[in-house]
Amino acid sequence: MHRVVVLALDGVYPFELGIPKRIFGSAGSRYEVLTCTADGGPVRSDADFTISVEHGPEVLSTADTVVIPPYDLTEVTTELPQPVADALALIRPGTRIVSICTGAFVLAAAGLLDGRPATTHWFLVEPFRRMFPNVLLDPDVLFVDDGDVLTSAGAASGVDVCLHIVRSDHGSEVANQVARRCVVPPWRDGGQAQYIEQPVPEPSELGTAPTRDWAAANLHLPLTLADLAEHARMSGRTFARRFRNEVGLSPGRWLIQQRVARARHLLESTDLPIEEIAAQVGFATAASLRQHLHTAIGVAPLTYRRTFRAGA
């Protein structure tokens, strides 16, 4: 069983503290989730209560994945308190480390993000960059997967990154089951760009959501920007601008993302030939499917199918 250890720091946010148990705990017996503090004692939450845990920092040395939820901004510094630094030192090399929201400040202060891509809550981008200029911060995404280190944006993006981990470990079918049990979407389109404060559009302006729904139901078609704009009854330029404002991605990139997600589902749940899957999801050739799948997740279709069909 894969052991996930959640490190609760002083001032921890209760909502995000509970995300790992809720998501990983909904994946059957695939994960064990434990919670610890840096010294084994209770910690303040950022609400009006204190949290007691059953484990001290020594359990971090047994973790396969460590999750650091966000904590009170008044506690954020460029240097870690010694008990926190000592606790992090117990983590074994090669352990997967995940941060949610301000948890990225902890990883950065520990030097774990130097020269690496990462993200945090969009509201904290400027202070983060001032404090940690060596981190390749991407403020537009919901999470960043850099192999053994994953960082996510604020609040609900902790759900996104944990579902992503389940999807990476066990495939889309399991991740979708977990999402249904938790009553959350298995995948959210776009990134933080859609949540950053923007001027409210005029009531007369039409959104792109109906066209996204239509496109997702017609991925087998060779959809172009012109097709999408025509469906939305907009000019191509207006549609592309509104689409990016709403989703955080260009229409073309979003389409590829949807095609790859659908292809992964078919690889896991059917025995269809690769050529047929490519046709059903709108890639012109099997070679195009192989290229896009490899770009997205780093493996070939048959390798992906063997991995997750065997796991099922």
Buried (B, 14 or more C-beta within 10 A) or exposed (E): EBBBBBBBBBBBBEBBBBBBBBBBBBBEEBBBBBBBBBBBEBBBBBEEEEBEBEBBBEBBEBBBBBBBBBBBBEBBEEEBBEBBBEBBEBBEEEBBBBBBBBBBBBBBBBEBBBEBBBBBBBBBBEEBEEBBEEBEBBBBBBBBBEEBBBBBBBBBBBBBBBBBBBBEBBBBBBBBBBBEBBEBBBBBBBBBBBBBEEEEEEEEEBEBEEBBEBBBEEBBEEBEBEBBBBBBEBEBEBBBEBBBBBBBBEBBEBBBBBBBBBBBBBBBBEEBEBEEBBBBBBBEEBEBBBEBBBEBBEBBBEBBBEBBBEEE
